Amino acid sequence: MAALSRSNGRPEPEVIANFLDGNSYSKGKLDEAFRVLRLDKPYPKPAKAGPSQFKQEDIDLLVQEFELTRPQAEKVLAEADGGIAEALQRLIAASS
């Protein structure tokens, strides 16, 4: 059984919520299930993206001027076949 957390020196009461589907959920059981499923496992590290096929200056320009994320900027450049002029025209037309 999970240890009761304390608030102001008193144990926190068990919260049971009854829902329209007929089920009732216990806070302690939900906390324990969450801890077992998520908190006891290490978070996976995100995979590092490989080097981009586009010029770094082009990506930086789109990120700074249009407030895009790097993947969004790379996607726009890919749609424009790597041409910065075409990518800029597409972004300006899309924002109009």
Secondary structure, DSSP 4 states (H G I P E B T S, - for coil): -PPPPEETTEEPPPPEEE-TTS-EEEHHHHHHHHIIIIITSPPPPPPPP---SS-HHHHHHHHHHH---HHHHHHHHHHTTT-HHHHHHHHHHHH-
